Every structure is written in C-alpha cells, then in structure tokens.
Amino acid sequence: MNRLLLIAVISCLSGQAMAASGQETCRKISAMAGEAMEARQNGDLLEDAMDSVGDQSKFSNAMVAKAYSAPIVSSVAKKRVISEFRNDAYAECYRNLIEPTK
C-alpha cells in the first residue's frame, strides 16, 4: 500500500474527525482491495483493472498492482484469497490511520 498517500490523508484530518472518518476510509480501502483482487482472480487484464478499480489515483493503482502481484488461485480458494487481501488492507489502514488516534 502507498504509505506516503496514507500519511498525507492522516495529516489532513484531526482528532475525533480522524477516528470517525478513519473507519470509513479503511472500509473504502478494503472494498477497493477486494475489487482489485477479484479482478486479479477473475483473470482480468492489469490494464483493464487499472481503469476500472478505484479512482485511478496513484494509491488505487498501487492497490491494483499489489493485487496483481498475487498468483491466481483455484476457484475453491478464490473467496478466501479475496477476503484475506481485503482484511490485510483494512488492518494496515487501521494501524496507520485509526490506532494512532486512540
């Protein structure tokens, strides 16, 4: 994940606003991570995923690139891999955005 962009978001928020908006931000990041990994696991082309996932910012493109560094798994394991990628994205966001405000 692009930590520099995450730090920029953190610096724009303050105290209570950061805690409240932090959870929503992390949920959005998690959802975007899920979309990126789902595209990867469906075998979509990287260039198509870059155009369709997120807002085509450096951050969302970095998330897509990270998803595409993972191997494609069997259809049985697909849901688990997508969920784990979403959980990892949320956890990293939580550690960097929400936890410091508590």
N, C-alpha and C positions, 0 to 999 in steps of 0.2 A: 504494500500500500504506500501511497505517496505521503510520507510523514510531514514533509515540508508544507504541503497544502493543508493537512490536518492541523498543523501548528498555526497556520495563518487563520483558519476558521476559529480556533480556540482563542486566539488573541483578539478577535473581533467581538467576542462575547464576554459578558461579565457575570460573576457570582451565580445568583439564582437563575438568571436567564440562561446561563450556560448549562446548568443542571437540567432545566426543563427542556430546552431546545436540544441539548446533547443527546437525550434518549431518542428524540425524533430523528435527529441527524444520523445516529447509529442505526436506527431501523431502516432509514432510506439507503444507507450504505450497504447494509445486509441484504436488502431486496435487490439492489443493483448487482451485488456479488452473486446472488442466486441467478439472476438473469444471465450474467456473463458465463457462469459455469454451466447453466442449462444449454446455452448456445454452443459451448465447447463440447458438451456431452452429446448434443444432437448432431455434431459434425459440421456445424455451420462454418463458413469461411471466416477467418480472422477479420478480414477487411469488412465483411458484412456486419459482424458483431460490433466492430468499432463504430459503425454508422448507426446501429440500432440500440445499443445498450447505453444507458445514461445520457448525459448531455454533451458528449463528445469533448469534454474538457480533458486536460492532462490527467486529472485524477481518475475520471471514469475510464479513459483509455488505458491507464496503468492497471486498473482493476481487471479490465478485459484481458490485457496482456498476461497478467498474473494467472488468470483462469486458464488461458491457453498454454501456459507452461505445464499444466497438469495433463496426464495421459487420459485418453478416452477409456472408460471402463465398460464392463458388460452392462446390459440393461438392468440386470438384477441389482447391481451396486449403484446405479445412477442416482437414485434419490438420496442415498446416504452420502455420496460424494458432494452433491449439491448442498445438502444440509450442513455438512461439515465446513464447506467453503464459506457459507453464509455465517455460521457460528464463529469461525475464525475472524471474519471481517468485523462482526459485531464486537467480539471480545477485544480486538485491537483498538477499535474505536472507543470502546468503554474505558479501557486502560488509559488512553491518551486524552479523552475528552471529558468523561464524566467523573472518573475516580479522582482526578486531581482537585475537583471542586468540593469533595466531601471532607 
